[in-house]
Amino acid sequence: MTYDLFIGDRSFSSWSLRGWLMLEKFSLPHRTHMVGLYSGTMAEDLADLAPARFVPVLRDEAGIVIGDSLAMAETLAERHPEAGLWPADPAARALARWMVAEMHSGFTALRGDCPMQLLHQWQGFAPSDAVRADLARIDTLWSLARSRHGDGGPWLFGRYSLADVFYAPVAARIAGYDLPVSDLARDYVATTLADPVFRQWRADGLGISYDPMPYAQDLPKADWPG
């Protein structure tokens, strides 16, 4: 089965990144289609995918449309158990689902104050107390996953899973705004940024520019980490 994946942008759309990673990292065949997220054509581009309003959106060969990244993740895990999208161990799988659900619905301060961008690193960004609280919670979750279930690999649960898919844009935010986190979290961010699939996604996005640039900050820029 080959899926059609509809995404908005590679440099700025964190949810598009999640949708693509859950297909690309687990070798699920797909075709990628761009939607006019910043050109004003998104509603028109998604018209045949009702009731979709946002990206990412997935359509299978039978014409079934799945919107929302969490629904997409659970559908793909159900359809492709051999791909191992969730950890095999029940305790690890339960924690991974918890962490994904918390990311999907939470960390609003981090997401609001630090929109994902993969172009450069902002220098001198001062995180609010609310952002620092989100970072502390993320540190706690990542440390717990690594200490309990991280043997056997560099990812949150050792082997790459949907938890890493959902936290990839979080890692990108930490890198893109040089946010204060623990050494363990910094190591995990470096692992995410060094992943060849993540690097390919970022490289593909660098060929598109916007004027004005989305989510611009009045701060000096440095090169993207790594």
Secondary structure by P-SEA (a helix, b strand, c coil): cbbbbbbccccccaaaaaaaaacccccccbbbbbccccccccccccccccccccccbbbcccccccccaaaaaaaaaaaccccccccccaaaaaaaaaaaaaaaccaaaaaaaccccccbbbccccccaaaaaaaaaaaaaaaaaaaccccccccccccccaaaaaaaaaaaaaaaacccccaaaaaaaaaaaacaaaaaaaaaaccccccccccccccccccccc
